[in-house]
Amino acid sequence: MSIARASLVMIAALIASRILGWLRLSVFGAAFGETPQLDAFWAAFRIPDALFNLVVAGALASAFIPVFAGYLAKENEDEAWHVASSVMNVLVLALVVLSGVMWLLAPWIVPTLIVSPAFASKPGQLELTIELTRIMLLSPIFMGLSSLVTGVLQSYRQFLAGAIAPLVYNGVQILFALFASPFVGINALAYGVVAGAVMMFLVQLPELTFRRTKYQLTFDLGHAGVRQIFALAGPRTLSLGAVQVVFFVDTYLASGMRDGSLTALNYAFQLMLLPLGVFSIAISAAVFPALSHYASLGQAARMRDALQQAIRWILFLTLPTAILMVVLRRPIVNLLFQYGEFGADARELVQAAFLFYALGLAGHALVQILARAYFASRDTTTPLALTLVSIGANVVLSVTLAPVFGINGLAFANSVATLLEAALLLVLLAPRARLRLVGLGYATLKQVTAALFMGVSMFLFINVTNIPLNLAQDPPKLLLFVQTLLAATFGVGVYLLAAWAIRIDELQEVIVAVLARFRRRSVKAA
């Protein structure tokens, strides 16, 4: 129940954050459309994002939380903070140094690794991409600080501040796009990324202070806990580096296509991430400290039960979401993005790529939780090996399919590779974690059945109500919103009825968790 409550807290905060994430993309598109300038912004974002993922994300996800939570579980808080302080200081220093190096090398790296010759040959395009890259290289430093603070708070089972931080990040970028872009153009988006990263860090400081932080200015690299974190983080860092290869390859290939292709690919991918962040990332982040706690104490049965419950919840929420995304992709993209300078051609590009990304949503969701199960057990080598297999498949498929199918081929390659990675993670984890595969498979089969009922019912509903999903004639936004909302509500209703009829346990568990949350609030209010 504690995991369920933590998941609900994070889901609620992340829903708000993802709504702002959509609004951020919509504002960007309305201001700049499918222009070379917006393509340059997304290309420039690649290096700062990769820097953060390589230096911080690997250590945080695979090593920092398990080791820190392990010290807390053994009631050794002073030692935990000594280790955490050393790791935080080293990582932030590394980000500062590497950002400076990338700033100096940007004129060589951008045209060599990020964009195609066709992209760089456009007047002023290469120079703009380099300039935006250099501005945004400040963001990994503050993103790193923010993520490390989030890791500390999550180890204390405090999730709200970390969940609110991305909301602030998106909100700041929206403000910069709205009010600074008329004066500084596309540079406003880069300044917004930096300011948003700073605010992500600052908004969590009050909660960290409340925890009576015992931060120390120390670089104790010889401490056993510090060495353990960096040893565990090594494979995960290599894994994330391999993932960045896919982003670099896709960026390079898309930059050589027609104007707006790189923007459309990013929009479709980010749109797929909206439900992923709300459901699977929230649940995975909430359950991860518990998995680490159980693993540290050798409580294998409790760890298995928590993992299986998280997998079932994730699939219960993700499968109908994927069906909804496929069926309603056209009105969704129209409602979210077609404003201002973001025209019909850009919309069509995003819709098609979004369809192929949606096919891999369940794979992305499962990778989030399955990888964390390995990390909680201090195994980062196996996920690395499987990620490398997935990355290899993704790159080969991307290079093969992109010349024929454009950005749709890139999206489809990503979905196939991610589903492959999820399947391999589950197959190898099952005997080690003693997962009850028969029960898990039976639960998944019932969820798939309910989701298919949902998809068929939505198609029938659409045909009966004549919702213009082809959007050949753009209907008024309010009418389209009402029609789409009705279709989605009808589909979700059918899914819940089917889940009740075939006795899907997750429905009852979610109801119990929600009721428990409300009862707790009522008691506090009384």
C-alpha positions as CSV (number, residue, x, y, z in Angstrom):
1,M,0.0,0.0,0.0
2,S,2.9,2.4,0.7
3,I,4.1,1.7,-2.9
4,A,0.6,2.3,-4.2
5,R,0.3,5.6,-2.4
6,A,3.8,6.8,-3.5
7,S,2.8,5.8,-7.1
8,L,-0.4,7.8,-6.9
9,V,1.4,10.9,-5.6
10,M,3.9,10.7,-8.4
11,I,1.3,10.0,-11.0
12,A,-0.8,13.0,-10.0
13,A,2.3,15.3,-10.1
14,L,3.5,13.8,-13.3
15,I,0.2,14.2,-15.0
16,A,0.4,18.0,-14.4
17,S,4.0,17.9,-15.6
18,R,3.2,16.0,-18.8
19,I,0.4,18.5,-19.5
20,L,2.9,21.3,-19.3
21,G,5.2,19.2,-21.4
22,W,2.6,19.0,-24.1
23,L,2.0,22.8,-23.7
24,R,5.7,23.4,-24.0
25,L,5.9,21.6,-27.3
26,S,2.7,23.2,-28.6
27,V,4.0,26.7,-27.7
28,F,7.4,25.9,-29.4
29,G,5.5,24.7,-32.6
30,A,3.1,27.6,-32.7
31,A,6.0,30.1,-32.4
32,F,8.4,28.5,-35.0
33,G,6.5,25.8,-36.9
34,E,8.3,23.2,-39.1
35,T,11.2,25.6,-39.6
36,P,15.0,25.0,-39.9
37,Q,15.4,27.1,-36.7
38,L,13.3,24.7,-34.6
39,D,15.2,21.8,-36.2
40,A,18.4,23.5,-35.1
41,F,17.2,23.7,-31.6
42,W,16.4,20.0,-31.3
43,A,19.7,19.1,-32.9
44,A,21.5,21.4,-30.4
45,F,19.7,19.8,-27.5
46,R,21.4,16.5,-28.3
47,I,24.8,17.2,-26.7
48,P,23.6,18.7,-23.4
49,D,21.1,15.9,-22.9
50,A,23.7,13.2,-23.7
51,L,26.1,14.8,-21.2
52,F,23.6,14.7,-18.4
53,N,22.5,11.1,-19.1
54,L,26.1,9.9,-19.3
55,V,27.4,11.5,-16.1
56,V,24.4,11.6,-13.7
57,A,21.5,9.4,-14.9
58,G,23.5,6.2,-14.9
59,A,24.9,6.7,-11.4
60,L,21.6,7.8,-10.1
61,A,19.4,5.1,-11.5
62,S,21.7,2.1,-11.0
63,A,23.8,2.8,-8.0
64,F,23.2,6.0,-6.0
65,I,19.8,5.2,-4.7
66,P,20.4,1.5,-4.0
67,V,23.6,2.2,-2.0
68,F,22.2,5.3,-0.2
69,A,19.0,3.5,0.6
70,G,21.0,0.5,1.8
71,Y,22.8,2.7,4.4
72,L,19.5,4.2,5.5
73,A,17.9,0.7,5.8
74,K,20.8,-0.3,8.2
75,E,20.2,3.0,10.2
76,N,23.6,4.4,9.3
77,E,22.5,7.9,8.1
78,D,25.8,9.7,8.8
79,E,27.7,7.2,6.6
80,A,25.0,7.5,4.0
81,W,25.5,11.3,3.8
82,H,29.3,11.0,3.7
83,V,29.0,8.8,0.7
84,A,26.3,10.8,-1.0
85,S,28.3,14.1,-0.5
86,S,31.4,12.6,-2.1
87,V,29.4,11.3,-5.1
88,M,27.5,14.5,-5.6
89,N,30.6,16.6,-5.5
90,V,32.5,14.5,-8.0
91,L,29.6,14.3,-10.4
92,V,28.9,18.0,-10.4
93,L,32.6,18.8,-10.9
94,A,32.7,16.4,-13.8
95,L,29.7,18.1,-15.3
96,V,31.3,21.5,-15.0
97,V,34.5,20.3,-16.7
98,L,32.8,18.3,-19.4
99,S,30.4,21.1,-20.3
100,G,33.4,23.4,-20.7
101,V,35.2,21.0,-23.0
102,M,32.0,20.5,-25.1
103,W,31.7,24.3,-25.3
104,L,35.2,24.5,-26.9
105,L,34.7,21.5,-29.2
106,A,31.1,22.3,-30.3
107,P,32.2,23.7,-33.7
108,W,33.8,20.4,-34.5
109,I,31.4,18.0,-32.8
110,V,28.1,19.4,-34.2
111,P,28.9,19.1,-37.9
112,T,30.7,15.8,-37.4
113,L,28.4,13.8,-35.2
114,I,25.1,15.6,-34.9
115,V,23.8,16.9,-38.2
116,S,24.1,15.7,-41.8
117,P,26.0,17.6,-44.5
118,A,22.7,18.6,-46.1
119,F,21.6,20.2,-42.8
120,A,24.9,22.0,-42.3
121,S,24.9,23.3,-45.8
122,K,21.8,25.5,-45.3
123,P,22.8,29.2,-44.7
124,G,23.4,30.0,-41.1
125,Q,22.0,26.6,-39.9
126,L,25.3,25.2,-38.6
127,E,26.3,28.4,-36.8
128,L,22.9,28.6,-35.1
129,T,23.0,25.0,-34.0
130,I,26.5,25.5,-32.5
131,E,25.3,28.7,-30.7
132,L,22.3,27.0,-29.2
133,T,24.4,24.0,-28.1
134,R,26.8,26.3,-26.3
135,I,24.0,28.1,-24.4
136,M,22.3,24.9,-23.3
137,L,25.6,23.3,-22.0
138,L,24.9,25.1,-18.7
139,S,21.8,23.0,-18.2
140,P,23.4,19.6,-17.5
141,I,25.1,21.0,-14.4
142,F,21.8,22.1,-12.7
143,M,20.0,19.1,-14.1
144,G,22.6,16.9,-12.4
145,L,22.2,18.7,-9.1
146,S,18.4,18.4,-9.3
147,S,18.5,14.7,-10.1
148,L,20.9,13.9,-7.3
149,V,18.7,15.8,-4.8
150,T,15.7,13.8,-6.2
151,G,17.6,10.6,-5.5
152,V,18.3,11.5,-1.9
153,L,14.6,12.5,-1.3
154,Q,13.3,9.3,-2.9
155,S,15.6,7.3,-0.7
156,Y,13.8,8.9,2.2
157,R,10.5,7.9,0.5
158,Q,9.8,11.6,-0.2
159,F,8.5,11.8,-3.8
160,L,6.5,15.0,-4.1
161,A,9.3,17.6,-4.6
162,G,11.0,15.4,-7.2
163,A,7.8,15.0,-9.1
164,I,7.1,18.7,-9.0
165,A,10.5,19.6,-10.4
166,P,9.8,18.6,-14.0
167,L,6.6,20.6,-13.9
168,V,8.6,23.7,-13.0
169,Y,11.2,22.8,-15.7
170,N,8.4,22.8,-18.4
171,G,6.7,25.9,-17.0
172,V,9.8,28.0,-17.1
173,Q,10.5,27.0,-20.7
174,I,6.9,27.9,-21.7
175,L,7.4,31.4,-20.2
176,F,10.6,32.0,-22.1
177,A,9.1,30.8,-25.3
178,L,6.1,33.1,-24.9
179,F,7.7,36.2,-23.6
180,A,11.4,36.1,-24.7
181,S,11.1,34.7,-28.3
182,P,9.7,37.9,-29.7
183,F,13.0,39.6,-28.7
184,V,15.7,37.0,-29.1
185,G,14.1,34.5,-31.4
186,I,14.9,30.8,-31.2
187,N,17.6,31.5,-28.6
188,A,14.7,32.0,-26.1
189,L,14.1,28.3,-26.1
190,A,17.8,27.6,-25.2
191,Y,17.7,30.2,-22.4
192,G,14.5,28.6,-21.2
193,V,16.2,25.2,-20.9
194,V,18.9,26.6,-18.7
195,A,16.6,28.6,-16.5
196,G,14.3,25.6,-16.2
197,A,17.2,23.4,-15.0
198,V,18.2,25.9,-12.4
199,M,14.6,26.1,-11.1
200,M,14.4,22.3,-11.0
201,F,17.2,22.3,-8.5
202,L,16.0,25.2,-6.4
203,V,12.5,24.0,-6.0
204,Q,13.7,20.9,-4.2
205,L,16.0,22.6,-1.7
206,P,13.3,23.3,0.9
207,E,12.4,19.6,1.1
208,L,16.0,18.7,1.3
209,T,16.6,21.2,4.1
210,F,13.6,19.8,5.9
211,R,15.3,16.4,5.9
212,R,18.1,18.0,8.0
213,T,20.7,17.5,5.2
214,K,24.1,16.4,6.4
215,Y,25.9,17.5,3.2
216,Q,29.7,17.7,3.4
217,L,32.3,19.2,1.1
218,T,34.2,16.0,0.6
219,F,35.8,14.0,-2.2
220,D,36.3,10.7,-0.4
221,L,36.9,8.6,-3.5
222,G,38.5,5.8,-1.4
223,H,35.4,5.1,0.7
224,A,33.9,1.7,0.0
225,G,30.5,3.1,-0.6
226,V,31.7,5.6,-3.1
227,R,33.7,3.0,-4.9
228,Q,30.7,0.7,-5.0
229,I,28.5,3.4,-6.5
230,F,31.0,4.2,-9.3
231,A,31.6,0.5,-9.9
232,L,27.8,-0.2,-10.2
233,A,27.3,3.0,-12.3
234,G,29.9,2.0,-14.9
235,P,27.9,-0.5,-16.9
236,R,24.7,1.7,-16.7
237,T,26.7,4.7,-18.0
238,L,27.9,2.6,-20.9
239,S,24.3,1.5,-21.5
240,L,23.0,5.0,-21.6
241,G,25.9,6.0,-23.8
242,A,24.8,3.3,-26.2
243,V,21.3,4.7,-26.1
244,Q,22.6,8.1,-27.0
245,V,24.1,6.5,-30.1
246,V,20.5,5.8,-31.3
247,F,19.5,9.4,-30.7
248,F,22.6,10.7,-32.5
249,V,21.9,8.4,-35.4
250,D,18.3,9.3,-35.6
251,T,19.1,13.0,-35.4
252,Y,21.7,12.7,-38.1
253,L,19.4,10.8,-40.4
254,A,16.4,13.0,-39.8
255,S,18.4,16.2,-40.3
256,G,19.1,15.2,-43.8
257,M,15.4,14.9,-44.7
258,R,12.9,17.7,-45.5
259,D,12.6,20.7,-43.2
260,G,10.6,19.9,-40.2
261,S,11.5,16.2,-40.1
262,L,13.7,16.4,-37.1
263,T,11.1,18.5,-35.2
264,A,8.3,16.0,-36.2
265,L,10.4,13.1,-35.0
266,N,11.1,14.7,-31.6
267,Y,7.4,15.7,-31.2
268,A,6.2,12.2,-31.9
269,F,8.7,10.7,-29.5
270,Q,7.9,13.3,-26.8
271,L,4.2,12.6,-27.3
272,M,4.8,8.9,-26.8
273,L,6.7,9.7,-23.6
274,L,3.8,11.6,-22.0
275,P,1.9,8.5,-20.8
276,L,5.1,6.7,-20.3
277,G,6.2,9.3,-17.7
278,V,2.8,9.4,-16.1
279,F,2.4,5.7,-15.6
280,S,5.5,3.5,-15.9
281,I,8.2,6.0,-14.8
282,A,6.1,7.1,-11.8
283,I,5.4,3.5,-10.7
284,S,9.0,2.4,-11.3
285,A,10.5,5.3,-9.4
286,A,8.1,4.8,-6.5
287,V,8.8,1.0,-6.3
288,F,12.6,1.3,-6.8
289,P,13.5,2.4,-3.3
290,A,11.4,-0.5,-1.9
291,L,13.1,-3.0,-4.2
292,S,16.5,-1.7,-3.1
293,H,15.4,-1.9,0.5
294,Y,14.2,-5.5,0.2
295,A,17.4,-6.5,-1.8
296,S,19.7,-4.9,0.9
297,L,17.9,-7.0,3.6
298,G,17.8,-10.2,1.6
299,Q,14.0,-10.3,1.5
300,A,13.6,-12.0,-1.9
301,A,10.0,-12.9,-1.6
302,R,8.9,-9.4,-0.8
303,M,11.0,-8.0,-3.6
304,R,9.4,-10.5,-6.0
305,D,5.9,-9.6,-4.9
306,A,6.6,-5.8,-5.3
307,L,8.1,-6.3,-8.7
308,Q,5.3,-8.5,-10.0
309,Q,2.7,-6.0,-8.7
310,A,4.5,-3.1,-10.4
311,I,4.7,-5.0,-13.7
312,R,1.0,-5.8,-13.6
313,W,0.1,-2.2,-12.8
314,I,2.2,-0.8,-15.5
315,L,0.7,-3.1,-18.2
316,F,-2.8,-2.4,-16.8
317,L,-2.3,1.3,-17.5
318,T,0.0,1.1,-20.6
319,L,-1.8,-1.3,-22.8
320,P,-5.1,0.7,-23.1
321,T,-3.1,3.9,-23.4
322,A,-1.3,2.4,-26.5
323,I,-4.6,1.5,-28.0
324,L,-6.0,4.9,-27.4
325,M,-2.9,6.5,-29.0
326,V,-3.1,4.4,-32.1
327,V,-6.9,5.0,-32.7
328,L,-7.0,8.7,-31.8
329,R,-3.5,9.7,-33.0
330,R,-4.9,12.2,-35.6
331,P,-7.2,14.2,-33.4
332,I,-4.7,14.1,-30.6
333,V,-1.9,15.6,-32.7
334,N,-4.3,18.1,-34.2
335,L,-5.5,19.2,-30.7
336,L,-2.1,19.4,-29.1
337,F,0.1,20.9,-31.8
338,Q,-1.7,22.5,-34.8
339,Y,-1.6,26.1,-33.7
340,G,0.1,29.2,-35.1
341,E,3.0,28.3,-37.4
342,F,2.6,24.6,-36.9
343,G,0.7,23.7,-40.1
344,A,-1.0,20.7,-41.7
345,D,2.2,19.3,-43.2
346,A,4.0,19.2,-39.9
347,R,0.9,17.6,-38.3
348,E,0.9,14.8,-40.9
349,L,4.6,14.1,-40.2
350,V,4.0,13.9,-36.4
351,Q,0.9,11.7,-36.7
352,A,2.6,9.0,-38.8
353,A,5.7,8.8,-36.6
354,F,3.5,8.8,-33.5
355,L,1.7,5.7,-34.7
356,F,4.9,3.7,-35.0
357,Y,6.2,5.0,-31.7
358,A,3.0,4.0,-30.0
359,L,3.5,0.3,-31.0
360,G,6.5,0.2,-28.6
361,L,4.9,1.9,-25.6
362,A,4.6,-1.4,-23.6
363,G,8.2,-2.2,-24.3
364,H,9.4,1.2,-23.0
365,A,7.2,0.8,-19.9
366,L,8.5,-2.7,-19.1
367,V,12.2,-1.7,-19.6
368,Q,11.7,1.0,-16.9
369,I,10.7,-1.4,-14.2
370,L,12.7,-4.5,-15.2
371,A,16.0,-2.6,-15.4
372,R,15.4,-1.2,-11.9
373,A,14.9,-4.8,-10.6
374,Y,18.4,-5.6,-11.8
375,F,19.8,-2.3,-10.3
376,A,18.2,-3.0,-7.0
377,S,20.1,-6.3,-6.8
378,R,23.3,-4.5,-7.7
379,D,23.5,-6.0,-11.2
380,T,24.1,-3.4,-13.9
381,T,26.1,-5.7,-16.2
382,T,23.1,-7.7,-17.5
383,P,21.0,-4.7,-18.4
384,L,24.0,-3.2,-20.2
385,A,24.5,-6.3,-22.3
386,L,20.8,-6.4,-23.3
387,T,20.7,-2.7,-24.0
388,L,23.7,-3.1,-26.4
389,V,21.8,-5.9,-28.2
390,S,18.8,-3.6,-28.5
391,I,20.9,-0.6,-29.6
392,G,22.5,-2.6,-32.3
393,A,19.2,-3.8,-33.6
394,N,17.8,-0.2,-33.5
395,V,20.7,1.3,-35.4
396,V,20.7,-1.4,-38.1
397,L,16.9,-1.0,-38.5
398,S,17.1,2.8,-38.6
399,V,19.8,2.9,-41.3
400,T,17.9,0.3,-43.3
401,L,14.4,1.8,-43.0
402,A,15.0,5.5,-43.0
403,P,15.9,5.8,-46.7
404,V,12.6,4.1,-47.6
405,F,10.1,5.2,-44.9
406,G,11.7,8.4,-43.6
407,I,11.1,9.3,-40.0
408,N,8.4,6.5,-39.8
409,G,11.2,4.0,-40.3
410,L,13.1,5.5,-37.4
411,A,10.1,5.4,-35.1
412,F,9.3,1.8,-36.1
413,A,13.0,0.7,-35.5
414,N,12.8,2.2,-32.0
415,S,9.7,0.3,-31.1
416,V,10.9,-3.1,-32.4
417,A,14.3,-2.7,-30.6
418,T,12.6,-1.7,-27.3
419,L,10.2,-4.6,-27.3
420,L,13.1,-6.9,-27.9
421,E,15.0,-5.4,-25.0
422,A,12.0,-5.8,-22.7
423,A,11.5,-9.4,-23.7
424,L,15.2,-10.3,-23.0
425,L,15.2,-8.5,-19.7
426,L,12.1,-10.4,-18.5
427,V,13.3,-13.8,-19.8
428,L,16.7,-13.6,-17.9
429,L,15.2,-12.0,-14.8
430,A,12.4,-14.6,-14.3
431,P,14.5,-17.5,-12.9
432,R,16.6,-15.2,-10.7
433,A,13.7,-13.3,-9.2
434,R,11.5,-16.4,-9.1
435,L,8.8,-14.6,-10.9
436,R,5.5,-16.4,-11.2
437,L,5.4,-16.3,-15.0
438,V,2.2,-18.3,-15.3
439,G,0.3,-15.9,-13.1
440,L,1.9,-12.9,-14.7
441,G,1.2,-14.3,-18.2
442,Y,-2.4,-15.0,-17.3
443,A,-2.9,-11.5,-15.9
444,T,-1.3,-9.9,-19.1
445,L,-3.6,-12.0,-21.3
446,K,-6.6,-10.6,-19.5
447,Q,-5.3,-7.1,-19.9
448,V,-4.6,-7.5,-23.6
449,T,-8.1,-8.9,-24.1
450,A,-9.7,-5.9,-22.3
451,A,-7.5,-3.5,-24.3
452,L,-8.6,-5.1,-27.6
453,F,-12.3,-4.8,-26.6
454,M,-11.5,-1.1,-26.0
455,G,-9.9,-0.7,-29.4
456,V,-12.8,-2.3,-31.3
457,S,-15.4,-0.4,-29.3
458,M,-13.6,2.9,-30.0
459,F,-13.6,2.2,-33.8
460,L,-17.3,1.4,-33.7
461,F,-18.0,4.5,-31.7
462,I,-16.1,6.7,-34.1
463,N,-17.9,5.3,-37.1
464,V,-21.3,5.8,-35.4
465,T,-20.6,9.4,-34.3
466,N,-18.8,10.3,-37.5
467,I,-15.7,11.8,-35.8
468,P,-13.6,13.2,-38.6
469,L,-10.4,11.2,-37.9
470,N,-9.0,11.8,-41.3
471,L,-9.2,15.6,-40.6
472,A,-9.4,16.4,-44.3
473,Q,-11.4,19.4,-43.2
474,D,-10.2,20.9,-40.0
475,P,-13.2,21.0,-37.6
476,P,-13.3,23.7,-34.8
477,K,-11.0,22.8,-32.0
478,L,-13.7,22.8,-29.4
479,L,-15.9,20.4,-31.4
480,L,-12.9,18.1,-32.0
481,F,-11.9,18.2,-28.4
482,V,-15.5,17.2,-27.3
483,Q,-15.6,14.4,-29.9
484,T,-12.2,13.1,-29.0
485,L,-12.9,13.3,-25.3
486,L,-16.2,11.3,-25.8
487,A,-14.4,8.7,-27.8
488,A,-11.6,8.3,-25.3
489,T,-14.1,8.2,-22.4
490,F,-16.2,5.6,-24.1
491,G,-13.1,3.5,-24.8
492,V,-11.8,3.8,-21.2
493,G,-15.3,2.9,-19.9
494,V,-15.4,-0.2,-22.1
495,Y,-11.9,-1.2,-20.8
496,L,-12.9,-0.8,-17.2
497,L,-16.1,-2.8,-17.8
498,A,-14.1,-5.5,-19.5
499,A,-11.6,-5.5,-16.7
500,W,-14.4,-5.9,-14.2
501,A,-16.1,-8.6,-16.2
502,I,-13.0,-10.8,-16.6
503,R,-11.9,-10.1,-13.1
504,I,-8.6,-8.2,-13.6
505,D,-7.1,-7.9,-10.1
506,E,-5.3,-4.6,-10.9
507,L,-8.6,-2.7,-11.2
508,Q,-9.5,-3.7,-7.6
509,E,-6.0,-2.9,-6.3
510,V,-6.1,0.6,-7.8
511,I,-9.6,1.2,-6.4
512,V,-8.4,0.1,-2.9
513,A,-5.3,2.4,-3.1
514,V,-7.4,5.4,-4.2
515,L,-9.9,4.8,-1.4
516,A,-7.1,4.4,1.2
517,R,-5.6,7.7,0.1
518,F,-8.9,9.5,0.4
519,R,-9.6,7.9,3.8
520,R,-6.2,9.1,5.1
521,R,-6.9,12.6,4.0
522,S,-10.3,12.5,5.7
523,V,-8.8,11.4,8.9
524,K,-6.2,14.2,8.8
525,A,-8.9,16.7,8.0
526,A,-10.9,15.5,11.0
